[in-house]
């Protein structure tokens, strides 16, 4: 089941210009704008989040996902020791994205983005304001956006 789930994740992220940096249990750290710079990395990440939600929801056999998107300054490079190096990204935006993934699992859409990622992108026009949420480890609530969901008629 995890391999089918990650097959969808990798395909969507790759299609939108990102790459899957690592798998962590049933989660994936996906990166846009590094190691190659991409001035429009936020739009790619937002398109990928919305597409991932759509594609994962098409199958009852795949795991539901909490998808979190955040952007900002980060350090990208190798960490570790000569015996074990790993390329990764480190920064407040990485931590925020992880926290948003957890919170997104409680949302109808399953997707949350930091407001700062949405602002100024053409893609952001397709998202809706989801209010402010409490982020673990932060004193102030963060403003977040989500993809619209349609309610099915009965």
C-alpha positions as a Markdown table, in Angstrom:
| # | Residue | x | y | z |
|---|---|---|---|---|
| 1 | Unk | 0.0 | 0.0 | 0.0 |
| 2 | Unk | 2.8 | 2.4 | 0.9 |
| 3 | Unk | 4.6 | 1.8 | -2.4 |
| 4 | Unk | 1.3 | 2.6 | -4.4 |
| 5 | Unk | 0.8 | 5.7 | -2.3 |
| 6 | Unk | 4.4 | 6.9 | -2.9 |
| 7 | Unk | 4.1 | 6.1 | -6.6 |
| 8 | Unk | 1.4 | 8.7 | -6.8 |
| 9 | Unk | 3.3 | 11.2 | -4.6 |
| 10 | Unk | 6.5 | 10.9 | -6.7 |
| 11 | Unk | 4.7 | 11.3 | -10.0 |
| 12 | Unk | 2.8 | 14.4 | -8.9 |
| 13 | Unk | 5.8 | 16.1 | -7.3 |
| 14 | Unk | 8.0 | 15.3 | -10.3 |
| 15 | Unk | 5.3 | 16.6 | -12.8 |
| 16 | Unk | 5.2 | 20.0 | -10.9 |
| 17 | Unk | 9.0 | 20.5 | -10.8 |
| 18 | Unk | 9.7 | 19.3 | -7.3 |
| 19 | Unk | 11.5 | 16.3 | -6.0 |
| 20 | Unk | 10.9 | 13.9 | -3.1 |
| 21 | Unk | 13.9 | 14.4 | -0.8 |
| 22 | Unk | 13.0 | 11.5 | 1.5 |
| 23 | Unk | 10.4 | 9.1 | 2.7 |
| 24 | Unk | 9.8 | 9.1 | 6.5 |
| 25 | Unk | 7.5 | 6.3 | 7.4 |
| 26 | Unk | 4.2 | 7.2 | 5.7 |
| 27 | Unk | 5.4 | 10.7 | 4.9 |
| 28 | Unk | 7.4 | 12.3 | 2.2 |
| 29 | Unk | 9.6 | 15.5 | 2.4 |
| 30 | Unk | 9.1 | 17.2 | -1.0 |
| 31 | Unk | 11.2 | 20.1 | -2.0 |
| 32 | Unk | 10.6 | 22.9 | -4.6 |
| 33 | Unk | 13.3 | 25.5 | -5.5 |
| 34 | Unk | 16.3 | 23.5 | -4.4 |
| 35 | Unk | 18.9 | 22.3 | -5.3 |
| 36 | Unk | 18.1 | 24.1 | -8.5 |
| 37 | Unk | 16.7 | 27.6 | -8.0 |
| 38 | Unk | 13.2 | 28.1 | -9.3 |
| 39 | Unk | 11.6 | 31.6 | -9.0 |
| 40 | Unk | 8.1 | 30.1 | -9.2 |
| 41 | Unk | 8.7 | 27.2 | -6.7 |
| 42 | Unk | 5.7 | 28.3 | -4.6 |
| 43 | Unk | 3.3 | 27.9 | -7.5 |
| 44 | Unk | 4.7 | 24.4 | -8.3 |
| 45 | Unk | 4.3 | 23.4 | -4.7 |
| 46 | Unk | 0.7 | 24.7 | -4.5 |
| 47 | Unk | -0.2 | 23.0 | -7.8 |
| 48 | Unk | 1.3 | 19.7 | -6.6 |
| 49 | Unk | -0.6 | 19.9 | -3.2 |
| 50 | Unk | -3.9 | 20.3 | -5.0 |
| 51 | Unk | -3.2 | 17.6 | -7.6 |
| 52 | Unk | -2.0 | 15.2 | -4.9 |
| 53 | Unk | -5.2 | 15.6 | -3.0 |
| 54 | Unk | -7.2 | 14.9 | -6.2 |
| 55 | Unk | -5.2 | 12.0 | -7.3 |
| 56 | Unk | -5.1 | 10.3 | -3.9 |
| 57 | Unk | -8.8 | 10.7 | -3.4 |
| 58 | Unk | -9.5 | 8.8 | -6.6 |
| 59 | Unk | -8.6 | 5.5 | -5.0 |
| 60 | Unk | -10.1 | 3.9 | -1.9 |
| 61 | Unk | -7.1 | 1.7 | -1.7 |
| 62 | Unk | -4.6 | 4.5 | -0.9 |
| 63 | Unk | -3.9 | 6.2 | 2.4 |
| 64 | Unk | -5.5 | 9.6 | 3.1 |
| 65 | Unk | -2.9 | 12.2 | 3.4 |
| 66 | Unk | -2.3 | 15.4 | 5.3 |
| 67 | Unk | -0.6 | 17.8 | 2.9 |
| 68 | Unk | 1.2 | 20.9 | 4.3 |
| 69 | Unk | 2.9 | 23.6 | 2.2 |
| 70 | Unk | 5.2 | 26.3 | 3.5 |
| 71 | Unk | 7.9 | 28.3 | 1.8 |
| 72 | Unk | 10.7 | 30.5 | 3.0 |
| 73 | Unk | 14.5 | 30.7 | 3.6 |
| 74 | Unk | 16.0 | 27.3 | 4.1 |
| 75 | Unk | 19.5 | 25.7 | 4.2 |
| 76 | Unk | 19.9 | 23.0 | 1.6 |
| 77 | Unk | 22.9 | 20.7 | 1.7 |
| 78 | Unk | 24.6 | 17.7 | 3.1 |
| 79 | Unk | 24.5 | 16.9 | 6.8 |
| 80 | Unk | 26.0 | 14.0 | 8.6 |
| 81 | Unk | 29.4 | 12.4 | 8.9 |
| 82 | Unk | 31.8 | 11.0 | 6.3 |
| 83 | Unk | 30.3 | 7.6 | 7.0 |
| 84 | Unk | 26.7 | 8.8 | 6.4 |
| 85 | Unk | 25.8 | 11.9 | 4.5 |
| 86 | Unk | 22.3 | 12.9 | 3.6 |
| 87 | Unk | 21.1 | 15.8 | 1.5 |
| 88 | Unk | 18.3 | 17.7 | 3.2 |
| 89 | Unk | 16.6 | 21.0 | 3.8 |
| 90 | Unk | 16.5 | 22.7 | 7.2 |
| 91 | Unk | 14.6 | 25.8 | 8.2 |
| 92 | Unk | 11.6 | 27.3 | 9.9 |
| 93 | Unk | 9.5 | 26.7 | 6.7 |
| 94 | Unk | 10.3 | 23.0 | 6.7 |
| 95 | Unk | 9.1 | 22.8 | 10.4 |
| 96 | Unk | 6.0 | 24.7 | 9.5 |
| 97 | Unk | 5.2 | 22.5 | 6.6 |
| 98 | Unk | 5.5 | 19.4 | 8.8 |
| 99 | Unk | 3.2 | 21.0 | 11.4 |
| 100 | Unk | 0.7 | 21.9 | 8.7 |
| 101 | Unk | 0.7 | 18.3 | 7.4 |
| 102 | Unk | -0.5 | 17.1 | 10.9 |
| 103 | Unk | -3.2 | 19.8 | 11.0 |
| 104 | Unk | -4.3 | 19.1 | 7.5 |
| 105 | Unk | -5.4 | 15.6 | 8.5 |
| 106 | Unk | -8.2 | 17.3 | 10.5 |
| 107 | Unk | -9.4 | 19.4 | 7.6 |
| 108 | Unk | -12.1 | 18.3 | 5.1 |
| 109 | Unk | -9.7 | 19.1 | 2.2 |
| 110 | Unk | -6.7 | 17.5 | 3.8 |
| 111 | Unk | -4.5 | 20.3 | 2.5 |
| 112 | Unk | -3.2 | 23.5 | 4.3 |
| 113 | Unk | -0.8 | 26.1 | 3.1 |
| 114 | Unk | 0.9 | 29.0 | 5.0 |
| 115 | Unk | -0.6 | 32.3 | 3.8 |
| 116 | Unk | 2.9 | 33.6 | 2.9 |
| 117 | Unk | 3.2 | 30.8 | 0.4 |
| 118 | Unk | -0.1 | 31.7 | -1.3 |
| 119 | Unk | 0.3 | 35.5 | -1.4 |
| 120 | Unk | 1.5 | 36.8 | -4.7 |
| 121 | Unk | 1.0 | 33.6 | -6.7 |
| 122 | Unk | -1.5 | 33.2 | -9.5 |
| 123 | Unk | -2.2 | 29.7 | -8.3 |
| 124 | Unk | -3.3 | 31.1 | -4.9 |
| 125 | Unk | -6.4 | 32.5 | -6.5 |
| 126 | Unk | -7.8 | 28.9 | -6.5 |
| 127 | Unk | -7.3 | 28.5 | -2.8 |
| 128 | Unk | -9.6 | 29.8 | 0.1 |
| 129 | Unk | -8.8 | 31.3 | 3.4 |
| 130 | Unk | -9.1 | 28.7 | 6.2 |
| 131 | Unk | -8.5 | 31.1 | 9.1 |
| 132 | Unk | -5.9 | 30.9 | 11.7 |
| 133 | Unk | -4.6 | 27.8 | 13.4 |
| 134 | Unk | -2.5 | 27.1 | 16.4 |
| 135 | Unk | 0.9 | 25.7 | 15.4 |
| 136 | Unk | 2.7 | 23.5 | 18.0 |
| 137 | Unk | 5.8 | 25.4 | 19.2 |
| 138 | Unk | 4.6 | 28.9 | 18.2 |
| 139 | Unk | 3.0 | 31.5 | 20.3 |
| 140 | Unk | 1.0 | 33.2 | 17.5 |
| 141 | Unk | -1.6 | 31.5 | 15.4 |
| 142 | Unk | -0.8 | 31.1 | 11.7 |
| 143 | Unk | -3.1 | 32.2 | 8.9 |
| 144 | Unk | -3.6 | 29.3 | 6.5 |
| 145 | Unk | -5.3 | 28.6 | 3.2 |
| 146 | Unk | -6.8 | 25.4 | 1.7 |
| 147 | Unk | -8.2 | 24.1 | -1.5 |
| 148 | Unk | -11.9 | 24.3 | -2.0 |
| 149 | Unk | -14.0 | 21.2 | -1.4 |
| 150 | Unk | -17.3 | 20.5 | -3.1 |
| 151 | Unk | -20.0 | 18.9 | -1.1 |
| 152 | Unk | -21.7 | 15.9 | -2.7 |
| 153 | Unk | -25.4 | 16.1 | -3.1 |
| 154 | Unk | -27.4 | 13.4 | -1.5 |
